[in-house]
Amino acid sequence: MKCISVYTDNFEKFSDIMDEVMETELTENEEKEFDGITVSHSGEVPEHYLDRMSTKPEVVVMKDKSRGTTILQHGKVFEILVPELENANA
């Protein structure tokens, strides 16, 4: 899964830029700023990362069914986990 980190603890601001973040192609380790909020492509995370993080009491797990993404919020960061398309290499 691809992990996109959004460095804010403000859910309203995160929600405001979510569409723009999802429409922007970032290369691995690339950072970009959206409305004063730093966003970076944090690379790939293994499948068990979501399982491990979701058991921690300080982590909020949200699902965006329309996009097929999972959002983790902890501390001052939101992590958007984007599953890889199975036929992406086809």
C-alpha positions in Angstrom: 0.0 0.0 0.0 1.1 3.5 -0.8 1.2 5.8 2.2 0.6 9.6 1.9 1.3 11.6 5.1 -0.5 14.8 5.7 1.1 16.8 8.5 -1.7 18.4 10.5 -3.8 17.5 13.5 -6.8 19.6 12.2 -9.4 17.3 10.7 -11.3 20.2 9.0 -8.1 21.4 7.2 -7.3 17.8 6.3 -10.8 17.3 4.8 -10.5 20.6 2.9 -7.4 19.4 1.0 -8.2 15.6 0.7 -9.5 15.8 -2.8 -6.6 17.8 -4.1 -4.1 15.5 -2.4 -5.7 12.4 -3.9 -5.7 13.9 -7.4 -2.0 14.8 -7.2 0.6 12.3 -8.3 3.5 12.4 -5.9 6.7 10.4 -6.4 8.2 8.5 -3.4 9.6 10.8 -0.8 8.3 13.9 -2.6 6.8 16.7 -0.5 4.3 19.2 -1.5 2.4 22.0 0.3 -1.4 22.3 0.1 -2.9 25.4 1.8 0.1 25.6 4.2 0.0 21.9 5.1 2.9 19.7 4.1 2.0 16.4 2.4 4.5 13.7 1.4 4.5 10.3 -0.3 6.0 8.2 2.5 6.6 5.2 0.3 5.1 1.7 0.6 3.9 0.1 3.9 3.4 -3.6 4.3 -0.2 -5.0 4.8 0.4 -5.7 8.5 1.1 -2.0 9.1 -2.6 -1.2 9.2 -3.3 -4.2 11.5 -0.5 -3.1 13.9 -1.5 0.6 13.9 -5.2 0.0 14.3 -4.6 -1.8 17.7 -3.0 1.3 19.2 -5.4 3.3 21.4 -4.0 6.6 20.2 -4.7 5.9 16.5 -8.0 6.7 14.9 -8.9 4.6 11.8 -11.2 5.9 9.1 -12.3 4.2 5.9 -13.1 6.1 2.7 -15.2 3.6 0.9 -15.7 5.8 -2.2 -11.9 5.9 -2.8 -11.1 2.5 -1.2 -8.6 4.1 1.1 -7.9 3.9 4.8 -6.9 6.9 6.9 -5.0 6.7 10.1 -4.8 9.8 12.4 -2.3 9.9 15.2 -0.5 12.7 16.8 -0.2 15.5 14.3 -0.4 13.4 11.1 -2.9 11.8 8.9 -1.7 8.8 6.9 -3.7 7.9 3.8 -3.2 4.3 2.9 -3.9 3.7 -0.8 -4.1 0.0 -1.9 -2.1 -0.8 -5.1 -4.2 -1.7 -8.1 -3.7 -5.4 -8.9 -3.4 -4.8 -12.6 -1.1 -1.7 -12.2 1.8 -3.6 -13.8 -0.2 -5.0 -16.7 
